Amino acid sequence: MAGSRNCLAVLSRELSTANPPLLRTGRQRSAISRHRAGPPQNDTLGVMIKDASTLSDIRAQWNAVRTLASRGATGAQIPGGPYVNFPPKDSRFYNLPFLLAYATLEQVLELLAYEGTIPPPKEKPTLHTRMNASQSHLPWQSFATVDEGKRRRNALAHDATLLDEQDCLHYIRAVEEELVAWSIIHK
């Protein structure tokens, strides 16, 4: 039990410090770097994520979220990161895939802004400002639920306020519903 808490603490610490190698591939970091250099000169709406390799990387990340959130799993390979063994009986563990789900959502919104599908946020780019900037441009299924999950994610990331298993899975499903609706992932 103590070992699993230490593993979760290390992974959570890595996520909260936004360690890019844990969540992003080289192609994704390049796309994000280009985005920070300025938006593309194309204002037309297009396919949600145009770069096939980036889309594949996002889908691999989401498969890691699914694997980690599944009850029968005994371990998972985090894309670009280590293989993690975990005990599925400790409900606090579900906070890790919950954090990864919202990290994936933020990355998708960042890429959609870069590609011109949604406008970039007018303020400092955070998950909050990206979600608000996209609200009238994406077919959100349950913005309020995902937004509430974002507030709970912030409480976890900044104040170490853990969620229970049911809440984690509820918000993971809400993010998944959005990504499916946007044709980013498949059910």
N, C-alpha and C positions, 0 to 999 in steps of 0.2 A: 504494500500500500504506500509506504513512504517513497519507494522508488518511482511509483507512478506519479505521485504529487511532484517530485523533483523534476521529472520529465515534462509534465504539464507546465510547471513553473518556468522551466528553461524555454520551452516553445512559446509560451505566452509572452515571456520577456522579449524573445526574438521578434514576435509579431508586433508587440507594442512599440518597439524601437524601429519598426518599419525596415527590417533587414531585407533589402531587395532580393538577394539571391534566394531567399526562402520562398518568395512568392512570384518572382518574375524571371522570365528567361531573357537572354540577351536581345532577342528580337523585340520583346515587349519593352525592355528598358530603352532600346533605340527609338521605338515609336513614341514612348513617353518623353524622351529627350527632345525629339522633333516637335512634339506638342508644346513643350515649354518654350521652344524657340518662337512659337506663334502659331495661330490657327492656319489651316490650309486656305488657299485662295478660292475655294469652291464652296458656294453656299447652297448647292442643291442637295436634297435628301437622297440618300443612297441605301445600299444594302447595309444592314446593321454593322457588321464588322467585315470590311472588304478584304483584308489580308488573311488568306487561308491558313497560313502557318500560325498567325497570332490567334485566330479563332480556334485552331486545334489545341494550342497551349491553354487557352481559357477553358476549353472543354475538359482537358486533362486535369486542370485545377479543380473543376467542379466534380469530376469523378473522385478526386481525393476527398472532397467534402462529403460526397455520398458514402464513400468507403468508411470514413471516420465516423459518420453519423449512424451507420448501420449497426444494429444491436449485436449481430453475430461476429463482428470483426474482432480479430486478435492483434492486428497491426496494419500499418499502411505505409506506402511509399509516398512521401510528400514530393510533388514534382520539383526537381532541382534541389531536393533536400534529402534528409536521412530517412531511413526506414524507422518507424516508430512502433514499438510494442505497447499495447495498452490493455488494461482490464476494462471490459465494457460494463461491468457491474457498478462502477463508481460513477454516479450521475454527474459529478462535477466535471468529468472528462468531456462531456458534450459542449462545454464552453469553447474548446479548441475548434471543432468544426464550425461552430457558430461564428467565431472570429474570422475563420477562413472564408466563410460564406460572404460576410460583409466586406472582406478585403477583395474578394473576387468581384462583387458588385461595384465597388469603388473603381476597380481597374477597368471594368467594362464601361462605366460611365466616362472615365477619363479617355479611353480609346474612342468612344462614340463622339466625344467632343473634338478630339483630334481629327477624326475623319469627317467632321462636319455634319454628322447626323443630328446632333443636338448642339445648342450653343454652349460655349464655354461659360463657366460661372463668372459673374461680374466682380465678385469678391474673391478673397483668398480661396484657392481650390481645396475644398474639403469634401468629405462625403455629403455633408449637409448642403453645401452650396451646389454641388453637382446634382444632387437629387432635386433640389428646388429648380435649378435651371432646366432640367429635363422634364419636369412634371407636365408641361403642356405640349411636349414634343414626342413623348413615348406613350405607348398604350399601357399605362400602369394598370394592373389588375387590382391591387390593394395598396396604394401608396401609404395610407394611414398605418397599416400593419407594419410595412417595411420601415416606415419612419419611426414608429414606436420601438422596433427592434434596433434601429440605429441609436436611439437614446439609451437603450439597455446595453448595446455594444460599447458606447462611450463610458457608461458606468463601470463596465467590466474592465475596459482598457485603461481608464484613468483612475478609478477608485477601487479596483479589485473586487467589485460587487458581482459575485458569481450568480448565474442563473441556474434553475433546476433543469433537469433533462427535458421535461415537457415544453418548457418555454424555449429552450435552445432549438428543439426540433420544430416547434411551431414557426419560429422566425426563419429557420433554414428553409422550410417548405415555402414560406412566403417569398423569399428571395428566389428560390427555384421557380416558382410560378411566374415571376417577372421575366427571368431569363428564358424560360420556355416561350412565353408570349412574345418576346422580342426575337425569337428564333436564334438565340445564342447557343442554347443547349437543347437536347432532346429529352423528353420525359423518359 
